[in-house]
Amino acid sequence: MRLTQARLRKLLRYNPRTGTFTWLVRRNNYCQAGSVAGYIHRGRRVIRIDERLYHASHLAVLWMTGELPPPWPQRKVDHANRNSLDDRWSNLRIATCSQDQANKGATPGRKLPKGAYKRPNGKYRAIIGVKRRLIHLGSFDTAAEAHAAYIKAAKKYYGEFARAS
């Protein structure tokens, strides 16, 4: 059975300003009416409804629009501020997988800026991934120049989803 907005609204209340879901009904000894719904799993809040787990961000989209987001890999629900626990409506947006990846930050612990790679000849290469393809943006004398080329391309290809770091 596919979850509908009507069924969701019978079970849960969503506060778009805080991003919090609370139970309207008692589900069991752990899920009392008025308690915060779900639990944190792999950095995201998940909520079990009718023996199925849903990301809270997906339920927020259903609550507000009446439709669940298209399934992965066609679309994802992206958190604009990159905090996957922040399910406020103003922070959520539907994105392609490429847009979602563009919104991610540089790899933790990486010494070079995003999009810049050191070559064996001492120069720096700038590349960007678009629709599962790598695009070579040029070879540069400094990591800063390579990063600037990456930022320019990210704005071109990803618009509002582009992240500098």
C-alpha positions as CSV (number, residue, x, y, z in Angstrom):
1,M,0.0,0.0,0.0
2,R,1.4,3.4,-1.0
3,L,1.5,6.0,1.7
4,T,-0.8,9.0,1.0
5,Q,-0.8,12.5,2.3
6,A,-4.2,11.8,4.1
7,R,-2.7,8.7,5.8
8,L,0.4,10.6,6.8
9,R,-1.7,13.4,8.3
10,K,-3.7,11.0,10.4
11,L,-0.6,9.6,12.0
12,L,1.8,12.6,12.2
13,R,2.0,16.3,12.6
14,Y,4.8,18.2,10.7
15,N,6.1,21.6,11.7
16,P,7.6,23.2,8.6
17,R,9.4,25.8,10.7
18,T,11.3,23.3,12.8
19,G,11.2,20.2,10.6
20,T,9.9,18.1,13.4
21,F,7.4,15.3,13.0
22,T,5.4,14.3,16.1
23,W,3.0,11.4,16.5
24,L,-0.8,12.1,16.7
25,V,-1.6,8.5,17.8
26,R,0.0,6.1,20.2
27,R,1.8,3.5,18.1
28,N,3.3,1.4,20.9
29,N,5.0,1.8,24.3
30,Y,7.8,3.8,22.7
31,C,5.8,6.0,20.3
32,Q,3.3,7.9,22.3
33,A,1.0,10.6,20.9
34,G,3.0,13.9,21.1
35,S,6.4,12.3,21.0
36,V,9.0,13.1,18.3
37,A,8.7,10.5,15.5
38,G,11.5,8.4,14.2
39,Y,15.1,7.9,15.1
40,I,18.5,8.7,13.6
41,H,19.9,6.2,11.2
42,R,23.1,6.8,9.2
43,G,22.9,10.6,9.8
44,R,19.2,11.0,8.8
45,R,15.9,10.8,10.6
46,V,13.8,7.9,9.6
47,I,10.2,7.1,10.5
48,R,8.5,3.7,10.3
49,I,5.0,3.8,8.9
50,D,3.1,0.6,8.1
51,E,6.2,-1.5,8.4
52,R,8.2,0.6,6.0
53,L,11.0,3.1,6.8
54,Y,10.8,6.6,5.3
55,H,13.3,9.5,5.5
56,A,11.7,12.4,7.3
57,S,12.7,14.7,4.4
58,H,10.6,12.5,2.0
59,L,7.7,12.6,4.4
60,A,8.0,16.4,4.6
61,V,7.7,16.6,0.8
62,L,4.6,14.3,0.9
63,W,3.1,16.4,3.8
64,M,3.6,19.7,1.9
65,T,3.0,18.8,-1.7
66,G,0.8,15.6,-1.5
67,E,3.4,13.6,-3.5
68,L,6.3,11.5,-2.5
69,P,9.5,12.6,-4.3
70,P,10.4,10.5,-7.4
71,P,12.4,7.4,-6.5
72,W,16.2,7.3,-6.5
73,P,18.1,7.6,-8.8
74,Q,15.9,10.0,-10.7
75,R,15.6,12.5,-7.9
76,K,16.7,13.1,-4.3
77,V,15.6,15.4,-1.5
78,D,18.5,17.7,-1.0
79,H,19.2,19.6,2.2
80,A,20.4,23.1,1.1
81,N,22.5,23.7,4.2
82,R,24.0,20.1,4.0
83,N,22.7,19.2,7.4
84,S,20.7,15.9,6.8
85,L,19.0,16.3,10.1
86,D,17.6,19.7,9.3
87,D,14.2,18.8,7.7
88,R,12.7,22.3,7.8
89,W,10.7,22.9,4.7
90,S,12.8,26.0,3.7
91,N,15.9,23.7,3.7
92,L,14.5,21.0,1.5
93,R,14.5,20.9,-2.3
94,I,14.2,18.2,-5.0
95,A,17.4,17.6,-6.8
96,T,19.0,15.3,-9.4
97,C,21.8,13.0,-8.2
98,S,24.3,15.3,-9.9
99,Q,22.9,18.4,-8.1
100,D,22.9,16.6,-4.8
101,Q,26.6,15.7,-5.3
102,A,27.4,19.3,-6.3
103,N,26.0,20.4,-3.0
104,K,28.3,18.2,-1.0
105,G,31.5,19.6,0.5
106,A,35.1,18.7,-0.3
107,T,36.3,15.4,1.1
108,P,37.2,15.8,4.8
109,G,40.9,15.9,5.3
110,R,41.6,16.9,1.7
111,K,44.5,19.4,1.4
112,L,43.6,20.8,-2.0
113,P,40.6,22.9,-2.7
114,K,37.5,21.3,-4.3
115,G,38.0,20.5,-7.9
116,A,41.8,20.8,-7.9
117,Y,44.2,17.9,-8.3
118,K,48.0,17.9,-8.3
119,R,49.7,16.4,-11.4
120,P,53.1,14.7,-11.4
121,N,54.6,17.6,-13.4
122,G,53.8,20.0,-10.5
123,K,50.8,21.7,-12.2
124,Y,47.2,21.5,-11.0
125,R,44.3,20.0,-13.0
126,A,40.7,21.2,-12.6
127,I,37.9,18.7,-13.3
128,I,34.2,18.6,-12.6
129,G,31.8,15.7,-12.8
130,V,28.6,16.3,-14.8
131,K,26.0,13.6,-15.5
132,R,28.4,10.8,-14.7
133,R,31.2,12.2,-16.9
134,L,34.4,14.0,-15.9
135,I,35.1,17.3,-17.7
136,H,38.7,18.5,-17.8
137,L,38.7,22.2,-17.2
138,G,42.4,22.9,-17.8
139,S,45.8,22.7,-16.3
140,F,47.0,25.5,-14.0
141,D,50.1,26.7,-12.2
142,T,48.4,27.0,-8.8
143,A,45.7,25.1,-6.9
144,A,43.8,28.4,-6.4
145,E,43.6,28.9,-10.2
146,A,42.3,25.3,-10.7
147,H,39.8,25.8,-7.9
148,A,38.6,29.1,-9.5
149,A,38.0,27.2,-12.8
150,Y,36.1,24.6,-10.9
151,I,33.9,27.2,-9.2
152,K,33.1,28.9,-12.5
153,A,32.1,25.5,-14.0
154,A,30.1,24.5,-10.9
155,K,28.0,27.7,-11.2
156,K,27.5,27.0,-14.9
157,Y,26.4,23.4,-14.5
158,Y,24.8,23.4,-11.0
159,G,23.5,26.9,-10.4
160,E,22.1,27.2,-6.9
161,F,23.5,23.7,-5.9
162,A,27.1,24.7,-6.5
163,R,29.4,24.6,-3.5
164,A,32.8,26.2,-3.3
165,S,34.1,24.1,-0.4
